[in-house]
Amino acid sequence: MTIDTQMTLALLQELLMALQANDADSCNLIASMQTRHHGQD
């Protein structure tokens, strides 16, 4: 499994946990982190 795949899965897991906790601030933070990560390609 590549590092990009691992990073994407980790971010999705964090986003899922934030959604389950209904934590909008965490959701926004995780989404911005993922956007920055994919912008590096």
N, C-alpha and C positions, 0 to 999 in steps of 0.2 A: 504494500500500500504506500503510495507516494505521500510526501509531506503535505502537498496541497490537499489531497483527499483527507488526510488526518485532520488538518486544520479546518476544513469545511465541516467535517463530522463533529468536531469539538464545538465549533460555533453554532451549529444547528442544535446540538444538545443543550448548550447554554441558553439558546433562544427558547427551546421547548420548556426548560425549567422555569424561565422567566414568565413565559405565557401561563404555565400551570400556577405560578404564584401570583399571576395577574399584576405583574410589576412593570408598568409602562416605561419607567426610566431605564430599567435593565434591558428591556426589549429594544429601546432606541439606541442604547450603547452598543449592544451586540450587533445590531443592524449596521451601525456606522463602522464598527470594526470589520465586519465582513465586506462592506463596500470598499474600504481602504485596502484590504487584503487582495481583493480581486482587481483593484485598480493598479496593482504593482505588476501585473502580467504584461 
